């Protein structure tokens, strides 16, 4: 037995292997009722102690999983909202982002059941049953986790979009785990949990589909079809442990106090109501601070988080894998968010089309809209007066109001008064002249009625009406929207 455990130690093996072998021997001797057991002999125990010290001395230092680049987080958000990709992979990208913002371990998600995932005011909440500190037979059975609706860099609503996928047809079936295997065409799931190796392979397949990111001072978008990962060896760099420490690491760079960072990933082990409320508020606060800090880092004068985070060791990893220096440097450079200047007549929502004002080129549409407004005005007289003043649209203006763009209030990531300096609210598209419409609000072409009706229907509301004096100015500033 001494020879066996010494041979195991020379393989080499982990520090606990010799003691585990002795424990197995002790079990069999006890079950077999051996009269003279040797598992507790002084020779074996001293040998195990010596080998444990030897293996601990020669073992390599613990290696932490590499962090994600900021461009990966941005590209994942864009991926969730892009309808060009299979539904399962969009849901899988959402799963990766939730792990990042909630500081989840991969094992934590095994105890996350879809039926315990719900929307609340300000984000989502979920219950974790089986973790390192909770589960059946333990002091704490359930733990709560949170993701704030402010936990976004692009502001494209990835959290809500992905949640609709997971709660939709093909994904929302009863199970005691969260991540299932995909079906053949990746349009849904099979009733089988995804194991570690399959999830890792699927992560690499997802990263292979991500594209490089650009920022024009207001909006993030893909930089054409350029792949984000330029060398296949880089796909092996990250593990499924990489998501857990992203939020904590970025929060530390933003000087978030440690007392607040400690709430991330702790998941409320104390069951008191006061602690749960404090934990929820603190986690959401830190998530919002990190998201805002990342956005500010891409603005001139802000803390450059990309520079502070560095290459995460990717360059050295690629060189050790035999990748030449130029290819490794190009691969690392591909993860940098490209700063581009928007066109002078653009407000950040696509190139402007300098066409004549709406009132000059669409008299027929104007006439139809006026008829609709009159008819809807008659109906609204019978409804609650408070609903008659709710605007549906707003117009953003560039410097000196030379260019006007129409947006949907409920469907646009641009927030009046926050990311827009000069704007006006509208209840109908013809209240003010405008030059172009937002391509994010109407991606398939301008259809004001259809876009508004769809968004209001999702919220369970009827279309509100508007009086002629309902247009209100949000700002008299003549600066560029920012």
SVG drawing of the C-alpha trace seen along z (x, -y; Angstrom):
<svg xmlns="http://www.w3.org/2000/svg" viewBox="-68 -77 76 88">
<polyline fill="none" stroke="black" stroke-width="0.4" points="0.0,0.0 2.9,-2.4 4.4,-1.6 1.0,-2.2 0.4,-5.7 4.1,-6.7 3.6,-5.6 0.5,-7.7 2.4,-10.7 5.0,-10.5 2.3,-10.7 1.9,-13.5 -1.5,-13.7 -3.5,-16.1 -2.6,-16.7 -5.7,-14.8 -5.2,-11.6 -3.1,-9.6 -5.5,-10.3 -8.5,-9.4 -6.8,-6.1 -6.4,-5.3 -10.0,-6.3 -11.1,-3.8 -8.9,-1.1 -10.4,-1.8 -13.9,-1.5 -13.3,1.9 -11.5,3.2 -14.4,2.2 -17.0,3.7 -14.9,6.9 -14.4,7.1 -10.7,7.5 -9.2,8.5 -5.9,6.6 -6.6,3.5 -3.7,1.5 -5.4,-1.7 -4.7,-3.3 -1.1,-2.0 1.5,-4.5 3.6,-3.7 0.7,-4.5 -0.4,-7.6 3.1,-9.1 3.6,-8.3 0.4,-10.1 1.4,-13.1 4.8,-13.3 3.3,-13.0 0.7,-15.7 3.4,-18.1 5.5,-17.1 2.5,-17.4 1.5,-20.8 5.0,-22.1 5.4,-21.0 1.9,-21.9 1.4,-24.8 -0.3,-27.9 -4.1,-28.2 -5.0,-29.6 -8.0,-31.9 -10.3,-31.8 -9.5,-34.6 -12.0,-37.5 -14.1,-38.4 -13.2,-41.5 -15.7,-44.3 -16.3,-43.8 -17.5,-40.3 -20.1,-41.5 -21.3,-44.1 -21.3,-41.6 -23.3,-39.2 -26.0,-41.8 -26.2,-42.5 -26.4,-38.8 -29.4,-38.3 -31.3,-41.0 -30.4,-39.8 -33.1,-37.7 -30.6,-36.4 -29.2,-33.8 -30.9,-30.5 -33.2,-30.9 -31.3,-28.5 -28.0,-30.4 -29.6,-33.7 -31.0,-32.1 -27.6,-30.7 -26.0,-34.1 -28.6,-35.5 -27.6,-32.7 -23.9,-33.7 -24.8,-37.4 -26.9,-36.5 -24.0,-34.5 -21.8,-37.6 -24.1,-40.2 -25.3,-37.8 -21.8,-36.5 -23.0,-32.9 -21.0,-29.7 -21.8,-27.1 -23.0,-24.8 -25.3,-27.4 -27.3,-27.3 -28.0,-23.6 -30.2,-24.6 -32.0,-27.4 -35.4,-26.2 -37.2,-28.2 -40.4,-28.3 -38.4,-30.2 -37.4,-32.9 -39.7,-35.9 -39.8,-39.6 -40.1,-42.2 -39.9,-46.0 -36.4,-46.9 -35.2,-43.6 -35.5,-39.9 -35.3,-37.7 -34.6,-34.0 -34.3,-31.2 -31.3,-29.0 -31.8,-25.6 -28.6,-23.7 -25.4,-25.7 -22.3,-25.3 -24.1,-26.8 -27.7,-25.9 -29.9,-22.9 -31.9,-20.1 -30.7,-19.1 -28.7,-22.3 -29.4,-25.2 -30.5,-27.4 -32.7,-25.7 -33.2,-28.5 -31.1,-31.5 -32.2,-34.6 -30.4,-36.2 -31.0,-39.4 -30.2,-41.1 -31.2,-44.7 -32.7,-46.1 -29.9,-48.7 -27.3,-45.9 -26.8,-46.7 -24.1,-48.5 -25.9,-48.9 -29.3,-49.6 -30.9,-47.3 -33.2,-45.4 -31.3,-42.1 -32.6,-41.1 -36.2,-41.3 -35.7,-39.9 -33.9,-36.8 -36.4,-36.3 -39.2,-36.1 -37.2,-33.4 -36.7,-31.3 -40.4,-31.7 -41.6,-31.0 -42.6,-27.9 -39.8,-25.2 -38.0,-26.5 -40.5,-26.8 -41.0,-23.2 -40.9,-21.7 -37.4,-20.6 -35.2,-20.8 -32.2,-22.4 -31.9,-25.5 -29.8,-24.8 -31.1,-22.0 -29.7,-20.5 -30.8,-22.1 -33.0,-20.3 -31.7,-19.5 -32.3,-22.9 -31.5,-25.0 -35.0,-26.4 -35.8,-25.0 -34.7,-22.5 -34.7,-18.8 -35.7,-17.6 -32.1,-16.7 -29.6,-18.8 -26.5,-20.1 -23.4,-18.6 -20.1,-20.4 -18.4,-19.3 -21.4,-20.1 -21.8,-23.6 -18.1,-24.3 -18.2,-23.3 -21.3,-25.4 -19.6,-28.4 -16.8,-28.2 -19.4,-27.9 -21.1,-31.0 -17.9,-33.0 -17.1,-32.0 -20.3,-33.7 -19.7,-37.0 -18.5,-40.0 -16.3,-42.9 -17.9,-46.0 -17.8,-49.7 -18.9,-52.8 -19.9,-56.1 -20.2,-58.1 -23.7,-57.2 -24.5,-53.6 -22.8,-50.3 -23.1,-48.1 -21.3,-45.4 -18.4,-46.4 -19.7,-44.7 -19.1,-41.0 -15.6,-40.9 -15.4,-38.0 -14.6,-38.9 -12.3,-36.0 -9.7,-36.1 -7.7,-32.9 -9.3,-29.5 -6.8,-28.9 -8.3,-31.8 -11.6,-30.0 -10.0,-27.7 -8.8,-30.6 -12.0,-31.1 -13.7,-28.5 -17.2,-28.4 -15.8,-29.8 -14.9,-33.1 -18.2,-34.8 -18.3,-34.7 -15.5,-37.3 -16.2,-39.8 -18.5,-42.0 -16.4,-42.0 -13.2,-42.8 -14.7,-45.7 -16.4,-47.0 -13.0,-47.0 -11.5,-49.1 -14.3,-51.5 -13.5,-51.9 -16.8,-50.4 -16.3,-49.7 -15.4,-46.1 -18.4,-46.1 -20.7,-46.5 -18.8,-44.2 -19.1,-41.4 -22.8,-41.2 -22.1,-40.0 -22.5,-36.2 -23.2,-35.8 -26.9,-35.2 -28.4,-36.1 -27.4,-33.2 -29.3,-35.0 -33.0,-34.5 -34.1,-37.6 -36.3,-40.1 -34.0,-43.0 -31.0,-41.3 -32.8,-40.2 -33.9,-43.8 -30.4,-45.1 -28.9,-42.5 -31.3,-43.2 -30.7,-46.9 -27.0,-46.6 -26.6,-44.1 -28.8,-46.2 -26.8,-49.3 -23.4,-47.7 -24.8,-46.3 -26.0,-49.8 -22.7,-51.4 -20.7,-48.9 -22.8,-49.3 -22.6,-53.1 -18.9,-52.9 -18.4,-50.7 -20.4,-53.1 -18.5,-56.1 -15.2,-54.5 -15.8,-54.8 -16.4,-58.6 -13.5,-61.0 -12.2,-61.8 -13.5,-58.7 -11.5,-55.9 -10.3,-53.6 -11.4,-50.2 -10.2,-48.4 -6.6,-49.6 -6.9,-48.9 -8.1,-45.3 -5.4,-44.7 -5.3,-41.6 -6.2,-39.2 -3.2,-37.1 -4.5,-36.2 -1.3,-37.2 0.9,-35.0 -1.6,-32.2 -1.5,-32.3 2.2,-32.5 2.5,-29.5 0.2,-27.6 2.6,-28.3 0.7,-31.3 3.2,-33.7 3.6,-37.1 1.8,-39.1 -1.3,-36.9 -1.5,-36.9 -1.3,-40.7 -3.9,-41.0 -6.2,-38.6 -5.9,-40.7 -6.4,-43.9 -9.7,-42.5 -11.2,-42.6 -10.8,-46.4 -14.0,-48.4 -13.5,-50.6 -14.3,-54.3 -15.8,-55.8 -17.3,-59.3 -20.9,-59.5 -21.8,-61.5 -22.3,-65.2 -26.0,-64.9 -26.5,-61.7 -27.8,-61.5 -26.4,-58.0 -29.2,-55.9 -27.9,-55.2 -26.9,-57.5 -29.4,-60.3 -31.3,-60.5 -31.5,-64.2 -35.0,-64.0 -37.5,-66.8 -39.7,-67.3 -42.5,-64.8 -45.2,-67.5 -43.7,-68.1 -43.5,-64.5 -46.2,-62.6 -49.5,-64.6 -51.5,-61.4 -50.1,-59.9 -50.7,-63.1 -54.4,-63.1 -54.8,-59.5 -53.2,-60.3 -55.4,-63.3 -58.5,-61.2 -57.3,-58.5 -56.6,-61.1 -60.1,-62.6 -61.7,-59.2 -59.6,-58.1 -60.3,-61.5 -64.0,-60.8 -63.4,-57.4 -61.0,-58.9 -63.7,-61.3 -65.4,-58.4 -62.3,-57.1 -60.4,-58.3 -59.0,-61.8 -55.6,-60.9 -54.9,-58.6 -55.5,-61.3 -52.2,-63.1 -49.7,-60.2 -47.2,-60.7 -46.1,-57.8 -43.2,-59.4 -40.4,-61.9 -38.2,-63.7 -34.4,-64.2 -32.6,-67.1 -28.9,-67.6 -27.0,-70.8 -29.0,-74.0 -32.0,-71.7 -30.7,-71.1 -31.8,-67.4 -34.8,-65.8 -35.3,-62.1 -38.5,-60.4 -38.4,-57.7 -40.8,-55.5 -40.8,-56.2 -41.4,-52.5 -39.2,-50.9 -36.0,-53.0 -32.8,-52.6 -32.3,-56.4 -33.7,-58.0 -35.0,-61.6 -33.3,-63.8 -30.6,-61.3 -28.9,-60.5 -30.7,-63.2 -30.2,-66.9 -32.7,-68.4 -36.0,-66.6 -39.8,-67.1 -42.5,-64.6 -45.2,-63.9 -48.6,-62.1 -48.8,-61.7 -46.1,-61.5 -47.3,-64.6 -47.3,-67.1 -43.8,-68.3 -41.8,-68.0 -38.9,-65.5 -36.2,-64.3 -35.9,-60.6 -37.1,-57.8 -35.0,-55.7 -33.9,-52.4 -33.9,-50.8 -37.6,-51.6 -38.7,-50.6 -36.0,-48.1 -38.2,-46.9 -39.3,-50.3 -41.4,-53.1 -44.8,-52.0 -45.8,-54.3 -49.2,-52.7 -47.9,-49.1 -44.9,-49.8 -46.9,-51.7 -49.8,-49.2 -47.4,-46.2 -45.6,-47.9 -48.8,-49.0 -50.4,-45.6 -47.4,-43.9 -48.0,-46.2 -51.8,-45.4 -52.7,-49.0 -54.9,-50.7 -53.5,-53.4 -53.8,-56.8 -55.1,-59.8 -53.6,-63.3 -54.8,-66.8 -53.4,-69.4 -51.5,-71.1 -49.9,-67.9 -46.5,-68.4 -44.1,-69.4 -40.5,-70.5 -38.0,-68.5 -35.1,-70.9 -34.3,-74.1 -30.7,-73.2 -29.1,-73.5 -26.2,-71.1 -25.7,-67.7 -27.6,-64.8 -25.3,-63.1"/>
</svg>
